[in-house]
């Protein structure tokens, strides 16, 4: 009678005890034969997918190789059931967290791209509108507004460059551009309503 044949007559706890003393995986092999159906059944209950359940069974028995060396086990079957249950729950939780993260990342990245595109489009439309009515509407603007708007829109200077060229403060430059745009807008609205020549 070979060693593997004698293993079949040993209790679960005796197999664990012998494995802990010898680190011979043949003892785990015997436990695998006895409990693979039970482990697979529990895994199926959680994953409801044959391939995932089979993967989990292999992972659990691989884990037993190190886990059985560390734990003092009085009753193997209930202990194994808890190990399987915990493994399934951890895997399930990890996968759903990852899925959630991936979904969030996709959503955020799509939202961010769409937002940037919308803002860019609005800026372009605004620039186009300002340029369109700049020459005729410019006469209604104050000198400093006209100067800042020309530099910003026609010569495409940055705020800092306008500050350097005009001697206005940063706040003044922003204010002149903002007010100039508002006055141009009023001019455009009046014109479209037929109030301007």
C-alpha positions in Angstrom: 0.0 0.0 0.0 1.5 3.4 -1.1 1.7 6.5 1.0 -1.2 8.1 -0.9 -3.4 5.1 -0.2 -2.7 5.3 3.5 -3.6 9.1 3.4 -7.2 8.2 2.4 -7.7 6.5 5.9 -6.4 9.5 7.8 -8.7 12.1 9.3 -8.7 15.7 8.0 -7.0 16.9 11.2 -4.4 14.1 11.0 -3.6 15.1 7.4 -3.2 18.7 8.5 -1.0 17.7 11.4 1.3 15.6 9.2 1.5 18.3 6.6 2.5 20.8 9.3 5.3 18.5 10.4 6.6 17.4 7.0 5.4 20.2 4.6 4.7 17.3 2.2 2.0 18.7 -0.2 0.7 15.1 -0.8 -1.4 15.6 2.4 -2.9 18.8 0.9 -3.5 16.8 -2.3 -5.7 14.4 -0.3 -7.6 17.3 1.3 -8.1 18.7 -2.2 -9.6 15.4 -3.4 -11.9 15.3 -0.4 -13.1 19.0 -0.5 -12.7 20.3 -4.0 -16.5 19.8 -4.7 -17.4 21.6 -1.5 -15.1 24.5 -2.2 -16.3 24.7 -5.8 -19.9 24.7 -4.6 -19.3 27.6 -2.2 -17.4 29.5 -4.9 -20.2 29.0 -7.4 -22.7 30.4 -4.9 -20.7 33.7 -4.8 -19.4 34.1 -8.4 -22.2 32.3 -10.4 -19.6 31.7 -13.1 -17.8 28.4 -13.7 -14.5 29.8 -14.8 -14.3 32.3 -11.8 -15.3 29.5 -9.4 -12.6 27.2 -10.8 -10.0 29.9 -10.5 -11.0 30.6 -6.9 -10.7 26.8 -6.0 -7.1 26.7 -7.3 -6.2 30.0 -5.5 -7.7 28.7 -2.2 -5.8 25.4 -2.3 -2.6 27.2 -3.3 -3.2 29.5 -0.3 -3.6 26.5 2.0 0.0 25.5 1.3 1.2 28.5 3.4 -1.9 29.1 5.6 -1.9 25.5 7.1 1.7 26.1 8.3 0.6 29.1 10.4 -2.8 28.0 11.9 -3.6 25.6 14.7 -6.7 23.9 13.3 -9.0 21.9 15.6 -11.7 21.1 13.0 -10.6 21.3 9.4 -14.0 21.3 7.6 -15.6 24.4 9.3 -12.2 26.2 9.2 -11.9 25.5 5.4 -15.5 26.7 4.9 -14.6 30.0 6.6 -11.4 30.4 4.5 -13.4 29.8 1.2 -16.2 32.2 2.3 -13.6 34.9 3.2 -11.7 34.4 0.0 -14.8 34.8 -2.1 -16.0 37.9 -0.2 -12.6 39.6 -0.5 -12.3 38.8 -4.2 -15.9 39.9 -4.8 -15.4 43.2 -2.8 -12.1 43.9 -4.5 -13.5 43.3 -8.0 -16.6 45.5 -7.4 -14.4 48.3 -5.9 -12.1 48.1 -9.0 -15.1 48.1 -11.3 -16.5 51.1 -9.5 -13.1 52.9 -9.7 -12.8 52.2 -13.5 -16.4 53.4 -14.1 -15.7 56.6 -12.1 -12.4 57.2 -13.9 -14.1 56.7 -17.3 -17.0 59.1 -16.3 -14.7 61.7 -14.8 -12.4 61.6 -17.8 -15.3 61.9 -20.3 -16.9 64.7 -18.3 -13.6 66.5 -18.1 -12.9 66.2 -21.8 -16.5 67.3 -22.7 -16.3 70.2 -20.3 -12.9 71.4 -21.8 -14.3 71.0 -25.3 -17.4 73.0 -24.4 -15.4 75.8 -22.7 -13.0 75.9 -25.7 -15.9 76.2 -28.1 -17.5 78.9 -26.0 -14.2 80.8 -25.9 -13.9 80.5 -29.7 -17.4 81.7 -30.3 -17.0 84.6 -28.0 -13.7 85.6 -29.6 -15.4 85.4 -33.1 -18.3 87.5 -31.9 -16.0 90.1 -30.3 -13.8 90.3 -33.5 -16.8 90.6 -35.7 -18.2 93.7 -34.0 -14.9 95.1 -32.7 -14.3 97.7 -35.4 -17.8 99.2 -35.3 -18.4 98.8 -31.6 -14.9 100.1 -30.6 -16.0 103.7 -30.9 -18.4 103.2 -28.0 -15.6 101.9 -25.7 -13.5 104.0 -23.3 -9.9 104.4 -24.4 -8.4 101.9 -21.9 -11.0 99.3 -22.7 -10.4 99.6 -26.4 -6.6 99.4 -25.9 -6.8 96.3 -23.7 -9.4 94.5 -25.9 -7.3 95.2 -29.1 -4.2 93.8 -27.4 -6.0 90.8 -26.0 -8.2 89.8 -29.0 -6.5 91.2 -32.1 -2.8 90.9 -31.1 -3.5 87.8 -28.8 -1.3 89.1 -26.0 -1.5 87.6 -22.5 -2.7 89.5 -19.5 1.0 89.9 -18.3 2.1 91.2 -21.7 -0.7 93.8 -21.6 0.3 94.8 -18.1 4.0 95.3 -19.4 2.9 97.2 -22.4 0.3 99.5 -20.9 1.5 100.0 -17.4 -2.0 99.1 -16.0 -2.1 96.7 -13.1 -3.2 93.1 -13.6 -6.6 93.8 -12.0 -7.1 96.9 -14.2 -6.3 94.9 -17.4 -8.8 92.2 -16.5 -11.4 94.8 -15.5 -10.9 96.8 -18.8 -11.3 93.6 -20.9 -14.3 92.5 -18.9 -16.1 95.8 -19.0 -15.1 96.3 -22.7 -16.6 92.9 -23.5 -19.8 93.8 -21.7 -20.1 97.1 -23.5 -19.5 95.4 -26.9 -22.1 92.8 -26.0 -24.6 95.6 -25.3 -23.6 97.1 -28.6 -24.2 93.8 -30.4 -27.5 93.2 -28.7 -28.7 96.7 -29.6 -27.5 96.3 -33.2 -29.3 93.0 -33.6 -32.5 94.6 -32.2 -32.1 97.5 -34.7 -31.3 100.1 -32.1 -27.8 100.9 -33.5 -27.0 102.2 -37.0 
